[in-house]
Amino acid sequence: MEFMRNAGCQIAEGATVYVVGVNDRRVLIPDGLFPVETFGFGLAQDGIPLGELDGIPVVAVSRSVESSDQIEEPGWLGLRDMLQVSDNAVIEASILAVQRLEFRDSTRFCSRCASAMEQLSDTGRKCSGCSHVMYPLVTPAVLVLIEDQNRRTLLAQKDGWGNRFSVIAGFVEPGESLEQCCVREALEEVGVTVSDVRYVGSQPWPFPHQLMVAFRVRWVSGAIKRDELELSDARWFSSDALPELPPTIALSRTLIQHWIDYPSYP
């Protein structure tokens, strides 16, 4: 399956559409795919067009439930569960639906003058009073794999992770580049100086609206001195003696696997 984003797509009345029903960050996906409905007045008024899934329009809409038990019925999946069991196209459409609906619901009124906000032709919203424009929030965060000349990587652990270790991570600060953030986080979290920041990949992570960006960096100097408020442990590991790692769906695991597969990248 393939999902094509198109925020400004026009849907004809009576068209068949996939409906991404969302309730409290859960998405209705019976039998692994979104329900099919006819596009009518209700969806036109309350739904948000997202794009197309295999050529069929996709619309996001908030769904109420009659009781607290109903949300636990088969078909309703939380985003974390969905990341592990659904098709990639379904995951992408679901993540977009949740974030677009949350943005609409949290920007019904202008944060500057309290006037009503109106939908623009794309993903933005514009104030009817002062013309202030807002777009959905995306929060960049870096994942940093530190490697040394002895073919080791520095992995860390947090309380609540059990035996799992992962790369260090942190949010990008205002006025800071992604590369600068990698260097700062390495020094702040584990006390080492790094250089040679190399991009590996990125992943939207809707908890609630991060964009995770993965990098490999090279250790320059410093012994491990972990931030005890952030980390419960931090150690060097060789590629043939790694601890328990994050699940395969996570970009952090992809980053570690990249280090294993490409020792001299680039």
GUKOL-613508 format. One line per field, with one value per residue (C-alpha): residue number from 1; residue in one letter; x, y, z. Coordinates in steps of 0.1 Angstrom, whole numbers, always signed. Example, Ala and Ser with C-alpha at 12.3 -4.5 7.8 and 13.67 -1.06 7.14 Angstrom:
i 1;2 .
aa A;S .
xx +123;+137 .
yy -45;-11 .
zz +78;+71 .
REM end
This chain:
i 1;2;3;4;5;6;7;8;9;10;11;12;13;14;15;16;17;18;19;20;21;22;23;24;25;26;27;28;29;30;31;32;33;34;35;36;37;38;39;40;41;42;43;44;45;46;47;48;49;50;51;52;53;54;55;56;57;58;59;60;61;62;63;64;65;66;67;68;69;70;71;72;73;74;75;76;77;78;79;80;81;82;83;84;85;86;87;88;89;90;91;92;93;94;95;96;97;98;99;100;101;102;103;104;105;106;107;108;109;110;111;112;113;114;115;116;117;118;119;120;121;122;123;124;125;126;127;128;129;130;131;132;133;134;135;136;137;138;139;140;141;142;143;144;145;146;147;148;149;150;151;152;153;154;155;156;157;158;159;160;161;162;163;164;165;166;167;168;169;170;171;172;173;174;175;176;177;178;179;180;181;182;183;184;185;186;187;188;189;190;191;192;193;194;195;196;197;198;199;200;201;202;203;204;205;206;207;208;209;210;211;212;213;214;215;216;217;218;219;220;221;222;223;224;225;226;227;228;229;230;231;232;233;234;235;236;237;238;239;240;241;242;243;244;245;246;247;248;249;250;251;252;253;254;255;256;257;258;259;260;261;262;263;264;265;266 .
aa M;E;F;M;R;N;A;G;C;Q;I;A;E;G;A;T;V;Y;V;V;G;V;N;D;R;R;V;L;I;P;D;G;L;F;P;V;E;T;F;G;F;G;L;A;Q;D;G;I;P;L;G;E;L;D;G;I;P;V;V;A;V;S;R;S;V;E;S;S;D;Q;I;E;E;P;G;W;L;G;L;R;D;M;L;Q;V;S;D;N;A;V;I;E;A;S;I;L;A;V;Q;R;L;E;F;R;D;S;T;R;F;C;S;R;C;A;S;A;M;E;Q;L;S;D;T;G;R;K;C;S;G;C;S;H;V;M;Y;P;L;V;T;P;A;V;L;V;L;I;E;D;Q;N;R;R;T;L;L;A;Q;K;D;G;W;G;N;R;F;S;V;I;A;G;F;V;E;P;G;E;S;L;E;Q;C;C;V;R;E;A;L;E;E;V;G;V;T;V;S;D;V;R;Y;V;G;S;Q;P;W;P;F;P;H;Q;L;M;V;A;F;R;V;R;W;V;S;G;A;I;K;R;D;E;L;E;L;S;D;A;R;W;F;S;S;D;A;L;P;E;L;P;P;T;I;A;L;S;R;T;L;I;Q;H;W;I;D;Y;P;S;Y;P .
xx +0;+11;-1;+3;-1;-21;-34;-54;-70;-107;-130;-162;-195;-205;-169;-157;-132;-111;-120;-93;-114;-95;-104;-78;-48;-64;-73;-101;-86;-108;-91;-60;-74;-96;-133;-148;-175;-193;-181;-211;-220;-208;-173;-171;-179;-159;-133;-97;-86;-51;-43;-48;-42;-38;-57;-87;-91;-83;-102;-94;-123;-128;-149;-168;-175;-206;-188;-153;-155;-161;-126;-111;-130;-110;-102;-91;-53;-30;-2;+25;+6;+0;+37;+43;+14;+3;+13;+36;+11;-16;+9;+18;-18;-27;+1;-8;-45;-39;-15;-38;-68;-50;-36;-71;-86;-59;-61;-98;-90;-61;-34;-28;-63;-87;-106;-117;-91;-100;-85;-62;-60;-30;-22;-22;-48;-53;-69;-101;-92;-55;-45;-20;-10;-1;+11;+12;+40;+70;+97;+131;+152;+185;+196;+233;+254;+289;+316;+353;+384;+382;+349;+328;+297;+286;+250;+230;+201;+172;+151;+122;+139;+148;+179;+176;+202;+200;+218;+216;+190;+178;+157;+171;+172;+162;+190;+208;+217;+212;+249;+255;+228;+246;+278;+261;+240;+271;+289;+259;+246;+277;+306;+325;+336;+326;+331;+324;+286;+271;+235;+219;+181;+149;+116;+83;+76;+41;+46;+34;+50;+87;+109;+137;+169;+197;+234;+267;+295;+331;+345;+373;+381;+367;+357;+321;+305;+267;+240;+226;+192;+188;+206;+208;+238;+261;+288;+309;+299;+316;+296;+298;+287;+257;+230;+193;+184;+153;+126;+132;+104;+125;+150;+174;+176;+180;+209;+226;+221;+236;+267;+269;+265;+286;+317;+335;+305;+310 .
yy +0;+36;+67;+100;+132;+160;+185;+206;+178;+183;+153;+151;+145;+109;+97;+66;+75;+58;+73;+75;+77;+90;+91;+100;+91;+58;+50;+27;+1;-30;-58;-38;-11;+20;+18;+29;+55;+77;+113;+135;+166;+152;+143;+175;+196;+177;+157;+168;+155;+139;+126;+92;+56;+35;+62;+64;+97;+95;+117;+121;+127;+127;+98;+97;+65;+57;+41;+37;+0;+7;+22;-11;-31;-48;-24;+6;+7;+31;+46;+26;-7;+4;+10;-27;-43;-22;-15;+14;+33;+28;+40;+71;+81;+74;+95;+123;+121;+122;+152;+171;+166;+176;+207;+217;+211;+230;+260;+268;+302;+326;+326;+363;+379;+349;+353;+322;+305;+295;+267;+277;+257;+238;+226;+261;+280;+318;+341;+358;+388;+396;+374;+355;+322;+289;+256;+221;+219;+197;+193;+182;+158;+141;+105;+103;+72;+77;+55;+52;+40;+6;-3;+4;+24;+43;+33;+46;+34;+52;+42;+21;+6;-27;-42;-21;+3;+28;+58;+92;+117;+152;+181;+208;+241;+275;+289;+256;+234;+197;+192;+215;+197;+164;+178;+194;+163;+141;+164;+170;+134;+113;+139;+132;+154;+144;+155;+144;+145;+124;+121;+87;+91;+105;+93;+110;+101;+112;+113;+139;+155;+149;+145;+122;+128;+102;+109;+90;+109;+101;+102;+127;+128;+123;+94;+86;+110;+105;+129;+112;+130;+117;+84;+54;+38;+44;+21;+13;-18;-37;-48;-85;-80;-56;-54;-56;-30;-9;-25;-27;-1;+26;+48;+43;+6;+14;+37;+10;-15;+11;+12;-26;-29;+1;+3;+30;+52;+73 .
zz +0;-6;+12;-7;+13;-1;+25;+0;-19;-30;-25;-46;-28;-29;-33;-15;+11;+39;+72;+99;+131;+161;+198;+225;+203;+193;+158;+145;+122;+121;+102;+97;+74;+78;+74;+40;+39;+14;+15;+25;+45;+79;+67;+46;+77;+104;+85;+74;+40;+43;+9;-8;+1;-31;-50;-25;-6;+32;+57;+94;+118;+156;+167;+200;+219;+239;+268;+282;+273;+236;+231;+243;+216;+188;+160;+182;+184;+203;+182;+199;+193;+157;+150;+156;+138;+109;+73;+69;+48;+74;+101;+82;+76;+112;+126;+103;+113;+150;+147;+123;+145;+177;+160;+149;+183;+201;+178;+177;+191;+185;+211;+206;+204;+212;+179;+161;+139;+103;+82;+54;+21;+34;+69;+84;+104;+103;+129;+118;+140;+138;+109;+130;+111;+128;+115;+131;+157;+149;+176;+163;+185;+178;+183;+187;+183;+197;+183;+191;+172;+190;+173;+204;+208;+239;+249;+279;+300;+318;+348;+337;+306;+323;+307;+275;+264;+236;+220;+237;+226;+232;+220;+197;+215;+199;+177;+176;+146;+146;+146;+175;+194;+189;+203;+233;+242;+242;+266;+288;+291;+291;+295;+263;+235;+199;+164;+128;+129;+101;+92;+90;+89;+104;+117;+127;+163;+174;+211;+208;+178;+175;+144;+154;+134;+137;+136;+141;+158;+167;+202;+206;+244;+279;+302;+307;+332;+330;+339;+369;+366;+330;+329;+352;+334;+304;+290;+260;+241;+213;+182;+192;+228;+227;+254;+249;+223;+214;+193;+155;+148;+166;+147;+176;+167;+130;+140;+160;+132;+107;+129;+129;+91;+80;+103;+82;+73;+54 .
REM end
